[in-house]
Amino acid sequence: MKAKEFYLGIDLGTSSVKGILKNIDGITYKAKRTYAENTSEEWYKALRSLTKELSDKVSGNICAVCFSSQVGTYIVNRKDVISWQSSIGREELDYIKSLISEEEFIKEISMPHPDLISYPLPRFLYIQKSFGADCEVIMPKELLISELTGKTVTDIFSMRGTANLETGKYADNIIKKLGIKIKLPEIKNPCDIAGYVTKEASEIYSIKCGTPVYLGCNDFFAGLLGMGISSIGDAFDLSGTSEHIGYISENINTNSFVSGKYFIGNCTYGGTKSSGASCNFAIKNFGINDITLDSLRSSKPPIFLPYLCGERAPIFDENARGVYFGISADTESKQLAYSALEGVVFSLYDISLSMHAPAPKRLICGGGSAQDKLMNTLRATLFNCEVVSVCENDTSALGACMLGMIGEGVYKSYSDAVSSCVKYYPPIIPDTQYENILKERFEIYKELYKNLKNTFAKFNEIQT
């Protein structure tokens, strides 16, 4: 391996594409491009600009590329994009779960099927009914890999829910039982080569012809790897547009929302839908500078339900919406900002309790809110453990880069890649003086949704 050789990890998200270049000496370059629309044309344009910038930084010495991307987003016939945020698929999911037992799911897809409409099977049924059985369906990562290599290949983790994670093949028995006949890409493993950069793509994307392109995986698992999640018992909180909290278990946890094979052991977790939107809401409308836990001592901030876009775990309610409870005549914007951030952490704590997760010894945080001191203090106090944040905020791009380096033989194992590439900030510890009042406020938070559940449904009816 030559020090001048760089490895490129690319993460295609909902609103931007991010790239990280690393070499064996740890030299790192980064780039990011945003786009206004979640469309293939915007992805190509952003990728072209990003790879040109990074290639110029290292005089074209990119020796491997690896991807991660949003999943639950599907491209039909390389034209129509169905976003992971779409509300379609509920009818199909209910049908699937009425037809196939949990035991059959565990046997065929190596995990219980979560109550998520963005998983492949519900969307595949919807797509087949809407576009016909002869259509082709791929995800964003497959589209970009095809653009670079001419090959259409996916990985087992991106196809969780319709692939057997033990055999690395499609769950043909379930696919046949459901009558799904749409065209799907070949499945390989994340560290396998999908193909090589073509001459045409080389000229467009500024990467040498013949450069190997590795499959990588879904942005979530790539993000966890980029956070250093590589051992049984590791607990994590990965934030972004959505947020996922959970731990690595030795066995599948059938009491959780999602539990299935990871690089090591099983990844057991629950995911939110509106955490990123709630944080952005607080930033946009109130500002979050100088917001601290002292808000609980000096004032009476309201309690916030962070369901601005509906919610996944633990309530799975697309009708739910954001609510402020307890606003008084002297409530100030600073208190509203505090409440929004607190509500996001309450939602994570609620997920953890609902899936009976073991008490963590340390919570590793990555993503958009991972370096927010208030949110980390709230996390540490509620979970009663130290919280550490990964220094690299673009963990999915870093994880993709690490997978490419493992594929190239730079690292022999996931743990070797983690020890070399992942660094943490000093830990934040619980603030015990606020533990009791936070727990009391959390109990009110829990009651609010129970009391408003039917009202959310009625409100949605009159809105539509």
C-alpha positions as CSV (number, residue, x, y, z in Angstrom):
1,M,0.0,0.0,0.0
2,K,1.3,3.4,-0.9
3,A,0.7,6.4,1.4
4,K,-0.2,8.6,-1.6
5,E,-3.1,6.2,-2.5
6,F,-6.5,7.4,-1.2
7,Y,-9.7,5.6,-0.6
8,L,-13.0,7.4,-1.2
9,G,-16.2,6.8,0.9
10,I,-19.4,8.4,-0.5
11,D,-22.7,8.8,1.3
12,L,-25.8,9.8,-0.5
13,G,-28.3,11.2,1.9
14,T,-31.8,12.8,1.6
15,S,-30.5,16.3,1.1
16,S,-26.8,16.0,0.3
17,V,-23.9,13.8,-0.9
18,K,-20.8,13.7,1.3
19,G,-17.4,12.3,0.5
20,I,-14.4,11.4,2.7
21,L,-10.9,10.6,1.3
22,K,-8.4,8.8,3.5
23,N,-5.0,7.2,3.1
24,I,-3.1,4.8,5.3
25,D,-1.3,7.6,7.1
26,G,-4.7,9.1,8.2
27,I,-4.6,12.1,5.9
28,T,-8.2,13.1,5.3
29,Y,-10.1,15.3,2.8
30,K,-13.8,16.0,2.8
31,A,-16.4,17.5,0.5
32,K,-20.2,18.0,0.5
33,R,-22.8,18.9,-2.1
34,T,-26.4,19.7,-1.3
35,Y,-29.4,19.3,-3.7
36,A,-32.8,20.9,-3.9
37,E,-34.6,17.7,-4.9
38,N,-34.2,14.0,-4.2
39,T,-33.9,13.0,-7.9
40,S,-31.4,11.1,-9.9
41,E,-30.4,14.2,-12.0
42,E,-29.6,16.1,-8.8
43,W,-27.6,13.1,-7.4
44,Y,-25.5,12.8,-10.6
45,K,-24.8,16.5,-10.6
46,A,-23.8,16.6,-7.0
47,L,-21.6,13.5,-7.3
48,R,-19.9,14.9,-10.4
49,S,-18.9,18.1,-8.6
50,L,-17.9,16.3,-5.4
51,T,-15.6,13.7,-7.0
52,K,-14.0,16.4,-9.1
53,E,-13.1,18.5,-6.0
54,L,-11.7,15.5,-4.1
55,S,-9.8,14.1,-7.0
56,D,-8.1,17.4,-7.6
57,K,-7.0,17.5,-3.9
58,V,-5.0,14.2,-4.3
59,S,-3.9,14.6,-8.0
60,G,-6.3,11.8,-9.0
61,N,-4.8,9.2,-6.7
62,I,-8.1,7.5,-5.8
63,C,-7.5,3.8,-5.7
64,A,-11.0,2.6,-4.6
65,V,-14.5,3.9,-4.1
66,C,-17.2,2.6,-1.7
67,F,-20.8,3.8,-1.2
68,S,-23.5,4.2,1.4
69,S,-26.9,5.7,0.8
70,Q,-30.4,6.2,2.1
71,V,-32.5,3.1,1.9
72,G,-36.3,2.8,1.8
73,T,-36.0,5.1,-1.2
74,Y,-36.7,3.2,-4.5
75,I,-36.2,4.2,-8.1
76,V,-38.6,2.6,-10.6
77,N,-37.3,2.1,-14.1
78,R,-34.5,4.5,-13.2
79,K,-36.9,7.4,-13.4
80,D,-39.6,7.5,-10.7
81,V,-38.3,8.1,-7.2
82,I,-40.4,6.9,-4.2
83,S,-38.8,8.5,-1.1
84,W,-38.3,6.7,2.2
85,Q,-40.4,9.5,3.7
86,S,-43.4,8.5,1.6
87,S,-46.5,7.3,3.5
88,I,-47.4,4.6,0.9
89,G,-47.3,0.9,1.9
90,R,-49.4,0.6,5.0
91,E,-52.1,-1.5,3.4
92,E,-49.4,-3.7,1.8
93,L,-47.5,-4.1,5.1
94,D,-50.7,-5.1,7.0
95,Y,-51.4,-7.7,4.3
96,I,-47.9,-9.1,4.4
97,K,-47.9,-9.4,8.2
98,S,-51.3,-11.1,8.1
99,L,-50.0,-13.7,5.6
100,I,-46.6,-14.5,7.0
101,S,-45.8,-15.4,10.6
102,E,-42.9,-14.0,12.7
103,E,-41.4,-17.5,12.8
104,E,-41.4,-17.6,9.0
105,F,-39.9,-14.2,8.7
106,I,-37.1,-15.2,11.1
107,K,-36.4,-18.3,9.0
108,E,-36.6,-16.6,5.6
109,I,-35.1,-13.1,6.3
110,S,-33.1,-13.8,9.5
111,M,-35.1,-11.3,11.5
112,P,-38.6,-10.4,12.5
113,H,-40.2,-8.0,10.0
114,P,-40.5,-4.5,11.6
115,D,-43.6,-2.4,11.4
116,L,-42.0,-0.2,8.8
117,I,-43.7,0.7,5.5
118,S,-40.3,1.7,4.0
119,Y,-38.9,-1.8,4.1
120,P,-38.7,-3.5,0.7
121,L,-41.6,-5.9,0.7
122,P,-44.4,-3.4,1.3
123,R,-43.0,-1.0,-1.2
124,F,-42.3,-3.8,-3.8
125,L,-46.0,-4.8,-3.6
126,Y,-47.1,-1.2,-4.0
127,I,-44.7,-0.6,-6.9
128,Q,-45.8,-3.8,-8.7
129,K,-49.5,-2.8,-8.4
130,S,-48.7,0.7,-9.7
131,F,-46.0,0.1,-12.3
132,G,-46.5,-3.5,-13.4
133,A,-44.6,-6.7,-12.7
134,D,-42.0,-6.1,-15.4
135,C,-40.5,-2.9,-13.9
136,E,-37.0,-2.6,-12.5
137,V,-36.5,-1.4,-8.9
138,I,-33.3,-0.3,-7.4
139,M,-32.1,2.1,-4.6
140,P,-30.0,5.2,-4.8
141,K,-26.7,3.5,-4.1
142,E,-27.3,1.0,-6.9
143,L,-28.1,3.8,-9.3
144,L,-24.8,5.6,-8.6
145,I,-22.8,2.3,-8.7
146,S,-24.4,1.6,-12.1
147,E,-23.5,5.1,-13.3
148,L,-19.8,4.5,-12.4
149,T,-19.4,0.8,-13.4
150,G,-22.3,-0.2,-15.7
151,K,-23.1,-2.9,-13.2
152,T,-26.4,-3.1,-11.1
153,V,-25.6,-4.8,-7.8
154,T,-26.9,-4.4,-4.2
155,D,-25.8,-5.6,-0.8
156,I,-27.5,-7.7,1.8
157,F,-27.9,-5.0,4.4
158,S,-29.5,-2.5,2.0
159,M,-32.0,-5.3,1.1
160,R,-32.8,-6.2,4.8
161,G,-36.4,-7.4,4.9
162,T,-36.3,-9.2,1.6
163,A,-32.9,-10.9,1.8
164,N,-31.8,-13.8,4.0
165,L,-29.0,-12.2,6.0
166,E,-27.4,-15.6,6.7
167,T,-27.2,-16.9,3.2
168,G,-26.8,-13.6,1.4
169,K,-29.6,-14.4,-1.1
170,Y,-33.1,-13.2,-1.7
171,A,-35.8,-14.8,0.4
172,D,-37.3,-16.5,-2.6
173,N,-40.0,-18.4,-0.6
174,I,-41.5,-15.2,0.7
175,I,-41.1,-13.3,-2.6
176,K,-42.9,-16.1,-4.4
177,K,-45.6,-16.4,-1.7
178,L,-46.3,-12.7,-2.2
179,G,-46.3,-12.9,-6.0
180,I,-43.5,-10.3,-6.4
181,K,-42.1,-10.5,-9.9
182,I,-40.4,-7.1,-10.3
183,K,-36.7,-7.0,-11.5
184,L,-34.3,-6.7,-8.6
185,P,-30.5,-6.3,-8.6
186,E,-28.0,-9.1,-7.8
187,I,-27.0,-9.3,-4.1
188,K,-23.4,-9.4,-2.8
189,N,-21.6,-8.5,0.5
190,P,-20.7,-4.9,1.5
191,C,-16.9,-5.5,1.0
192,D,-17.3,-7.1,-2.4
193,I,-16.4,-5.3,-5.6
194,A,-19.5,-4.2,-7.6
195,G,-17.5,-3.3,-10.7
196,Y,-14.9,-1.0,-12.1
197,V,-15.1,2.7,-13.2
198,T,-15.8,2.7,-16.9
199,K,-13.9,5.0,-19.4
200,E,-17.0,7.1,-19.9
201,A,-17.6,7.5,-16.2
202,S,-13.9,8.3,-15.6
203,E,-14.2,11.3,-17.8
204,I,-17.4,12.5,-16.1
205,Y,-16.5,11.8,-12.5
206,S,-12.8,12.4,-12.5
207,I,-11.9,8.9,-11.2
208,K,-9.4,6.8,-13.0
209,C,-10.8,4.2,-15.4
210,G,-10.6,0.7,-13.9
211,T,-10.8,1.9,-10.3
212,P,-12.6,-0.7,-8.2
213,V,-16.0,0.3,-6.8
214,Y,-17.1,-1.5,-3.6
215,L,-20.7,-2.1,-2.7
216,G,-20.8,-0.7,0.8
217,C,-24.1,-0.8,2.5
218,N,-27.1,1.2,3.9
219,D,-26.2,4.6,5.4
220,F,-27.3,3.4,8.9
221,F,-24.9,0.5,9.2
222,A,-22.1,2.4,7.5
223,G,-22.8,5.2,10.0
224,L,-22.6,2.8,12.9
225,L,-19.3,1.5,11.6
226,G,-18.0,5.0,11.2
227,M,-18.9,5.6,14.9
228,G,-16.8,2.6,16.0
229,I,-19.7,0.2,16.7
230,S,-17.9,-3.1,16.4
231,S,-18.5,-5.2,19.5
232,I,-21.3,-7.0,21.3
233,G,-22.8,-4.7,23.9
234,D,-21.9,-1.4,22.1
235,A,-24.8,1.1,22.5
236,F,-25.4,3.8,20.0
237,D,-27.4,6.9,19.1
238,L,-27.0,7.9,15.4
239,S,-28.8,11.2,14.5
240,G,-29.7,12.8,11.2
241,T,-32.9,13.4,9.4
242,S,-34.2,10.4,11.4
243,E,-32.4,9.0,14.5
244,H,-31.7,5.5,15.6
245,I,-30.9,4.3,19.1
246,G,-30.0,0.7,20.1
247,Y,-27.2,-1.7,20.8
248,I,-25.3,-4.7,19.4
249,S,-26.7,-7.9,20.8
250,E,-25.5,-11.5,20.5
251,N,-28.9,-12.8,19.6
252,I,-32.0,-11.4,17.9
253,N,-34.3,-9.5,20.3
254,T,-37.9,-10.2,19.2
255,N,-39.2,-7.6,21.7
256,S,-37.5,-4.8,19.8
257,F,-38.6,-2.8,16.8
258,V,-35.8,-4.0,14.6
259,S,-33.3,-6.7,15.3
260,G,-31.1,-8.5,12.7
261,K,-27.7,-9.4,11.6
262,Y,-24.9,-6.7,11.7
263,F,-21.2,-6.9,10.7
264,I,-20.7,-8.4,14.2
265,G,-23.7,-9.9,16.2
266,N,-27.1,-8.4,15.7
267,C,-28.2,-4.8,15.5
268,T,-31.2,-4.1,17.8
269,Y,-32.7,-0.7,17.7
270,G,-35.6,1.7,17.2
271,G,-35.8,4.7,14.8
272,T,-37.5,8.0,15.0
273,K,-38.8,10.0,12.0
274,S,-38.8,13.6,13.1
275,S,-35.8,14.2,15.3
276,G,-33.8,16.0,12.7
277,A,-36.9,18.1,11.7
278,S,-37.4,19.0,15.4
279,C,-33.8,20.1,15.9
280,N,-34.0,22.2,12.7
281,F,-37.3,23.6,13.9
282,A,-35.7,24.8,17.1
283,I,-32.7,26.3,15.3
284,K,-34.8,28.1,12.7
285,N,-37.4,29.6,15.0
286,F,-35.6,30.1,18.3
287,G,-31.9,29.5,18.0
288,I,-30.2,27.1,20.3
289,N,-27.0,28.9,21.4
290,D,-26.5,29.1,25.2
291,I,-29.4,26.7,25.9
292,T,-28.5,24.6,29.0
293,L,-30.1,22.4,31.6
294,D,-30.4,25.4,33.8
295,S,-33.6,26.1,32.0
296,L,-35.2,23.6,34.4
297,R,-34.1,25.6,37.4
298,S,-34.7,29.2,36.2
299,S,-38.0,28.7,34.4
300,K,-40.8,26.3,33.6
301,P,-40.3,25.2,30.0
302,P,-43.2,23.5,28.3
303,I,-43.0,19.8,27.2
304,F,-42.7,19.1,23.5
305,L,-43.8,16.1,21.4
306,P,-41.3,16.0,18.5
307,Y,-43.6,14.4,16.0
308,L,-43.4,17.0,13.3
309,C,-43.4,14.5,10.4
310,G,-45.2,11.7,12.2
311,E,-43.3,9.1,14.1
312,R,-41.8,5.6,13.9
313,A,-40.8,3.9,17.1
314,P,-42.2,3.5,19.6
315,I,-45.7,4.7,18.5
316,F,-45.7,4.1,14.8
317,D,-48.2,6.9,14.0
318,E,-48.1,8.8,10.7
319,N,-50.8,11.1,12.0
320,A,-48.9,12.3,15.1
321,R,-47.7,15.9,15.0
322,G,-45.6,18.2,17.1
323,V,-47.2,19.6,20.3
324,Y,-46.1,22.2,22.9
325,F,-47.7,21.5,26.3
326,G,-47.6,24.0,29.2
327,I,-47.0,27.3,27.4
328,S,-47.7,30.2,29.8
329,A,-47.9,34.0,29.3
330,D,-44.2,34.5,30.2
331,T,-42.8,31.6,28.1
332,E,-39.8,32.8,26.1
333,S,-38.2,31.5,22.9
334,K,-35.3,30.2,24.9
335,Q,-37.6,27.9,26.8
336,L,-39.3,26.7,23.6
337,A,-35.8,25.9,22.1
338,Y,-34.9,23.9,25.2
339,S,-38.2,21.9,25.1
340,A,-37.7,20.9,21.5
341,L,-34.3,19.4,22.1
342,E,-35.5,17.8,25.3
343,G,-38.4,16.3,23.4
344,V,-36.1,14.6,20.9
345,V,-34.1,13.0,23.7
346,F,-37.3,12.0,25.5
347,S,-38.3,10.2,22.3
348,L,-35.0,8.2,22.2
349,Y,-35.3,7.3,25.9
350,D,-38.9,6.2,25.2
351,I,-37.7,3.9,22.4
352,S,-35.0,2.4,24.6
353,L,-37.4,1.6,27.5
354,S,-40.0,0.2,25.1
355,M,-37.6,-2.4,23.6
356,H,-36.2,-3.4,27.0
357,A,-32.7,-2.5,26.1
358,P,-30.0,-3.3,28.6
359,A,-28.6,-0.3,30.5
360,P,-25.6,1.0,28.6
361,K,-22.2,1.4,30.2
362,R,-21.4,4.0,27.5
363,L,-23.5,5.6,24.8
364,I,-21.7,6.4,21.5
365,C,-23.3,9.3,19.6
366,G,-22.8,10.3,16.0
367,G,-24.6,12.4,13.4
368,G,-26.1,15.8,13.4
369,S,-26.8,16.3,17.1
370,A,-23.9,14.3,18.5
371,Q,-21.9,17.3,19.5
372,D,-24.7,19.3,21.1
373,K,-23.7,19.6,24.7
374,L,-27.2,20.0,26.1
375,M,-28.6,17.0,24.2
376,N,-25.6,14.9,25.3
377,T,-26.1,16.0,28.9
378,L,-29.8,15.0,28.7
379,R,-28.8,11.7,27.2
380,A,-26.2,11.0,29.9
381,T,-28.6,12.0,32.7
382,L,-31.6,10.0,31.4
383,F,-29.6,6.9,30.5
384,N,-27.3,7.2,33.6
385,C,-24.1,6.6,31.7
386,E,-21.3,8.5,30.0
387,V,-21.9,9.8,26.5
388,V,-19.1,10.0,23.9
389,S,-19.3,11.7,20.6
390,V,-17.4,10.6,17.5
391,C,-15.1,13.3,16.2
392,E,-16.0,12.7,12.6
393,N,-19.6,13.9,12.1
394,D,-20.1,12.4,8.6
395,T,-20.0,8.8,10.0
396,S,-21.8,7.1,7.0
397,A,-19.2,8.5,4.5
398,L,-16.4,7.4,6.9
399,G,-18.0,4.0,7.3
400,A,-18.2,3.6,3.6
401,C,-14.5,4.6,3.3
402,M,-13.6,2.0,6.0
403,L,-15.5,-0.7,4.1
404,G,-13.6,0.1,0.9
405,M,-10.3,-0.1,2.8
406,I,-11.2,-3.4,4.3
407,G,-12.2,-4.6,0.8
408,E,-8.8,-3.5,-0.5
409,G,-7.0,-5.3,2.3
410,V,-5.7,-2.1,4.1
411,Y,-7.4,-3.4,7.3
412,K,-7.9,-7.1,8.1
413,S,-11.0,-6.6,10.3
414,Y,-13.7,-4.2,11.3
415,S,-12.1,-3.7,14.7
416,D,-8.7,-2.9,13.0
417,A,-10.4,-0.3,10.9
418,V,-12.2,1.2,13.9
419,S,-9.1,1.5,16.0
420,S,-7.3,3.3,13.2
421,C,-10.0,5.6,11.9
422,V,-12.5,6.4,14.7
423,K,-11.7,9.1,17.3
424,Y,-13.9,10.4,20.2
425,Y,-14.3,13.6,22.1
426,P,-14.0,13.5,26.0
427,P,-17.0,11.9,27.6
428,I,-20.0,13.8,29.1
429,I,-21.3,12.4,32.4
430,P,-24.8,12.5,34.0
431,D,-25.9,15.7,35.8
432,T,-27.6,14.0,38.7
433,Q,-29.2,17.2,40.2
434,Y,-31.7,17.1,37.3
435,E,-32.3,13.4,37.1
436,N,-35.6,13.4,39.1
437,I,-37.2,16.4,37.4
438,L,-36.3,15.0,33.9
439,K,-37.9,11.6,34.8
440,E,-41.0,13.4,36.1
441,R,-41.2,15.5,32.9
442,F,-40.7,12.3,30.8
443,E,-43.8,10.7,32.5
444,I,-45.9,13.7,31.4
445,Y,-44.4,13.4,27.9
446,K,-45.6,9.8,27.8
447,E,-49.1,10.6,28.9
448,L,-49.5,13.4,26.4
449,Y,-49.4,11.1,23.4
450,K,-51.8,8.6,24.9
451,N,-54.3,11.4,25.5
452,L,-53.8,12.9,22.0
453,K,-53.6,9.8,19.9
454,N,-57.3,9.9,18.7
455,T,-57.2,13.7,18.3
456,F,-54.2,13.4,15.9
457,A,-56.3,11.0,13.7
458,K,-59.2,13.4,13.7
459,F,-57.0,16.4,12.9
460,N,-55.5,14.5,10.0
461,E,-59.0,13.8,8.6
462,I,-59.9,17.5,8.5
463,Q,-56.5,18.5,7.1
464,T,-57.0,16.1,4.1
